[in-house]
Amino acid sequence: MDELMLNNDLKVFIEAIKGLVEMDDEVLAQPEAMEAITKHLDENFTGLTVQQSINQIIQNLEMQGSTKEEAKIAMEAMKGVLNELVYGEVTVTGNKKTIIDKVMKATFDIFDKAIEKYHNYAIELPMTVAEGATVPTYAHETDAAADLYAMEDQTIAAMSCGTKLRTGVNIQLPEGWLALIIPRSSIGAKTPLRLSNSVGLIDSGYRGELGVLYDNLTSTPYEVHQGDRIAQLLVMPSYRFKAQVVDTLEDSDRGEGGFGSTGT
C-alpha cells in the first residue's frame, strides 16, 4: 500500500522494526542485547508518532470521501501489508518475537482506534472553558460544525462594526489542523447581524479565546444573551502548498473569466 511507504514517519518505523527482526539471534542472547533493543525502540518507535501517521492516512481517506466500511477495508489491508513487511521474510522466534509482537500489537491497536473514530470525531480537541461559558456542541449527529455560545449578555450597538462577542472557549488544535468560525444560517435569516470578517480562521498555534465579531448596520441595538448560539466552529485538516512558479498555466474551459463570467 502506497500510503504506508509514502508516509515518512511510518517508513522509518517499518525500517526500524525490520532491523530488529534481522538482528542475529546469538547477539540477542548476550546480556547487553536487551539494552541495545530498548535503545533501538526508544529511538525509532513512539506510539504518538505512529498514531499521528495513521491519523493522517485516515484524514486522506476522509478527504477522498471513503465510507467507514471502505476505510476499514483499506486499513485492514494496510495492517496485512505491514504484517508481511515485518514477518514475511524472516522467521522470528524467542525473545525477539515477544518484543516485536508487543510493538506490532500496539501499532494495530492504534489502527483499530483510528477506525472507531472514523467519520465521527476525527480528533480529540483540548479546550479550556471559562466559568459561565458553554462547551461547543453539535446539534445533530451528522452536523459538520459545532455551535458556539455567547458567554455573557451583551448589546451590539446600532450602526456598529466589529463588536466582539466572547465565547469563553480556548482551543488547542493539533499541528496540521485549522478551525473556522462561520455564521449560523438562522442569524443571517432572522437578525440584522453579520460576521465582520465573514469567516474567522484559527491557526493551530493560536491559544487565545475564540471571539465572534459582529456588525449591526441597522438603527436598532441588538441584544445578545448568555447561552445564545452565535456562530459555528468547523474543524478540519490544514493543507499547505509549495509555490511552483511557471511561465504559463494550462488552459481550461473557463480561462480568465472572473466576476459574472457565467451570467447573473
Secondary structure, 3 states (H helix, E strand, C coil): CHHHHHCHHHHHHHHHHHHHHCCCHHHHCCCCHHHHHHHHHHHHCCHHHHHHHHHHHHHHHHHCCCCHHHHHHHHHHHHHHHHHHHHCCCCCCHHHHHHHHHHHHHHHHHHHHHHHCCCCCCCCCCEEECCCCCCCECCCCCCCCEEEECCCCEEECCCEEEEEEEEEEEECCCCCEEEEEECCHHHHHHCCEEECCCCEEECCCCCCEEEEEEEECCCCCEEECCCCEEEEEEEEECCCCCCCCCCCCCCCCCCCCCCCCCCC
